[in-house]
Amino acid sequence: MKNILITGQPGSGKTTVIRKLSEIFKEFNATGFYTAEILEAGVRTGFSVASLFGDSRVFAHVNLNSKHAVGKYHIDIKGFDALLDIVFAPEKKTNIHFIDEIGKMECQSKKFSKLIIDLLNGKKPVIASISDKGIGLIADIKKRNDIKLVEVRHDNADALIKILTMEIRDLLMD
């Protein structure tokens, strides 16, 4: 299995695992992105998305003007798609992709939905977090026979990073 998907409850540490693994494997020309909460006065008001190279932008926010929304968060699809074009540019020579996350908000983007399937079908390993719940594309991806689905919890996150580091090294050495 060349694709490893990390799932778990919200707040279980999926993003932390992806960020730590992407740091460990950065010398393999890793590409990808991660998401982060936007907090205002201690209250979550949105999410940012950042490439592994540091480019960052608001991805979803309660005050964003957009017809695309999940719950109270309005999504900047055009901005997200523009970041995807930069991060996954065809001329980038990469050996591994890190994606945080395959979730309801990200799947609002048609570009992302096509890209994730192309990456999973490609030759390079994909290490991604995926929503613990979801229908459509999220459910379909979890049913694929070329993925390993791993659950992260607060009590296993550190051990999981060590185990996945060894598994990813083996994938990259094949």
C-alpha positions as CSV (number, residue, x, y, z in Angstrom):
1,M,0.0,0.0,0.0
2,K,1.6,3.3,-1.1
3,N,-1.1,5.5,0.3
4,I,-1.5,6.0,4.1
5,L,-4.6,7.8,5.4
6,I,-4.8,9.0,9.0
7,T,-8.3,9.3,10.5
8,G,-9.6,10.1,13.9
9,Q,-12.0,12.3,15.8
10,P,-11.7,16.1,15.4
11,G,-8.9,17.3,17.7
12,S,-7.3,13.8,17.9
13,G,-4.0,14.9,16.4
14,K,-4.3,14.2,12.6
15,T,-2.8,17.6,11.6
16,T,0.0,17.2,14.1
17,V,0.9,13.8,12.7
18,I,0.9,15.1,9.1
19,R,3.0,18.1,10.0
20,K,5.6,16.0,11.9
21,L,5.8,13.4,9.1
22,S,6.2,16.1,6.4
23,E,9.0,17.6,8.4
24,I,10.8,14.2,8.8
25,F,10.6,13.6,5.1
26,K,11.2,17.1,3.7
27,E,14.5,16.0,2.1
28,F,12.5,13.9,-0.2
29,N,11.1,17.0,-1.9
30,A,7.7,16.6,-0.2
31,T,4.8,18.6,-1.5
32,G,1.5,19.3,0.2
33,F,-0.4,21.4,2.6
34,Y,-1.9,21.5,6.1
35,T,-4.8,23.3,7.7
36,A,-4.9,25.3,10.9
37,E,-7.6,26.8,13.0
38,I,-8.0,30.6,13.0
39,L,-8.8,31.7,16.6
40,E,-10.1,35.2,17.4
41,A,-10.5,36.0,21.1
42,G,-10.2,32.3,21.8
43,V,-13.0,31.3,19.5
44,R,-12.5,29.4,16.2
45,T,-13.7,31.6,13.4
46,G,-12.1,29.8,10.5
47,F,-9.3,27.8,9.0
48,S,-6.1,28.7,7.1
49,V,-4.4,26.5,4.6
50,A,-0.6,26.5,4.3
51,S,1.8,24.8,1.9
52,L,4.8,22.9,3.2
53,F,6.9,25.8,1.8
54,G,5.1,28.4,4.0
55,D,2.6,30.0,1.6
56,S,-0.5,30.5,3.7
57,R,-4.0,32.0,3.2
58,V,-7.5,32.0,4.8
59,F,-9.3,28.9,3.5
60,A,-12.6,29.2,5.3
61,H,-14.0,31.8,7.7
62,V,-17.4,32.8,9.3
63,N,-17.1,36.3,7.7
64,L,-16.0,35.2,4.3
65,N,-18.2,36.2,1.4
66,S,-18.6,32.9,-0.6
67,K,-21.5,30.7,-1.8
68,H,-19.5,27.6,-0.8
69,A,-20.0,26.7,2.9
70,V,-19.8,23.9,5.3
71,G,-21.6,24.6,8.5
72,K,-21.0,28.3,9.5
73,Y,-17.7,28.4,7.5
74,H,-17.7,30.0,4.1
75,I,-14.9,28.6,1.8
76,D,-12.6,30.5,-0.5
77,I,-12.5,27.9,-3.3
78,K,-10.7,30.2,-5.8
79,G,-7.9,30.9,-3.2
80,F,-7.7,27.2,-2.3
81,D,-7.5,26.2,-6.0
82,A,-4.8,28.8,-6.6
83,L,-2.7,27.3,-3.7
84,L,-3.2,23.8,-5.1
85,D,-1.8,25.0,-8.5
86,I,1.3,26.3,-6.8
87,V,1.8,23.4,-4.4
88,F,1.2,20.6,-7.0
89,A,2.6,22.3,-10.1
90,P,3.6,19.7,-12.6
91,E,7.2,20.9,-12.8
92,K,7.7,20.2,-9.1
93,K,9.9,17.1,-8.6
94,T,8.6,15.3,-5.6
95,N,8.8,11.9,-4.1
96,I,5.9,12.1,-1.6
97,H,2.7,14.1,-1.0
98,F,1.4,15.2,2.4
99,I,-2.3,16.4,2.6
100,D,-4.2,17.6,5.6
101,E,-7.0,17.0,5.0
102,I,-9.4,15.2,2.8
103,G,-12.5,16.7,4.4
104,K,-15.9,18.2,3.6
105,M,-14.5,21.7,3.1
106,E,-11.6,20.6,0.8
107,C,-14.0,18.4,-1.2
108,Q,-16.1,21.5,-2.1
109,S,-13.3,22.2,-4.6
110,K,-13.7,20.3,-7.9
111,K,-9.9,20.8,-8.5
112,F,-9.0,19.2,-5.2
113,S,-11.4,16.3,-5.7
114,K,-9.8,15.5,-9.1
115,L,-6.3,16.1,-7.7
116,I,-6.6,13.8,-4.8
117,I,-7.8,10.9,-7.0
118,D,-4.9,11.6,-9.5
119,L,-2.4,11.6,-6.6
120,L,-3.8,8.4,-5.1
121,N,-3.6,6.7,-8.5
122,G,-0.1,8.1,-9.1
123,K,3.3,6.5,-8.5
124,K,4.3,8.6,-5.4
125,P,3.1,7.8,-1.9
126,V,0.3,10.0,-0.5
127,I,0.2,10.5,3.3
128,A,-3.1,12.3,4.1
129,S,-5.5,12.9,6.9
130,I,-9.1,12.1,6.2
131,S,-12.3,13.0,7.9
132,D,-13.5,10.3,10.3
133,K,-17.0,10.8,8.9
134,G,-18.1,11.6,5.4
135,I,-20.0,10.5,2.3
136,G,-19.3,10.7,-1.4
137,L,-15.6,11.1,-2.2
138,I,-14.5,10.7,1.4
139,A,-16.3,7.3,1.8
140,D,-15.1,6.2,-1.7
141,I,-11.5,6.9,-0.9
142,K,-11.7,4.9,2.4
143,K,-12.9,1.9,0.4
144,R,-9.9,1.9,-2.0
145,N,-7.7,-1.2,-1.9
146,D,-4.5,0.8,-2.3
147,I,-4.8,2.6,1.1
148,K,-3.9,1.8,4.6
149,L,-6.3,3.5,7.0
150,V,-4.8,4.3,10.5
151,E,-6.6,5.9,13.4
152,V,-4.9,8.5,15.5
153,R,-6.0,9.1,19.1
154,H,-4.4,11.2,21.9
155,D,-2.9,8.1,23.4
156,N,-1.2,6.7,20.3
157,A,-0.1,9.8,18.3
158,D,3.6,9.7,19.3
159,A,3.9,5.9,18.7
160,L,2.0,6.3,15.4
161,I,4.6,8.9,14.1
162,K,7.4,6.4,14.8
163,I,5.6,3.5,13.2
164,L,4.6,5.5,10.1
165,T,8.1,7.0,9.8
166,M,9.4,3.4,9.3
167,E,6.6,2.5,6.9
168,I,7.1,5.6,4.8
169,R,10.9,5.1,4.7
170,D,10.2,1.6,3.3
171,L,7.8,3.0,0.7
172,L,10.4,5.6,-0.4
173,M,13.2,3.0,-0.6
174,D,11.2,0.7,-3.0
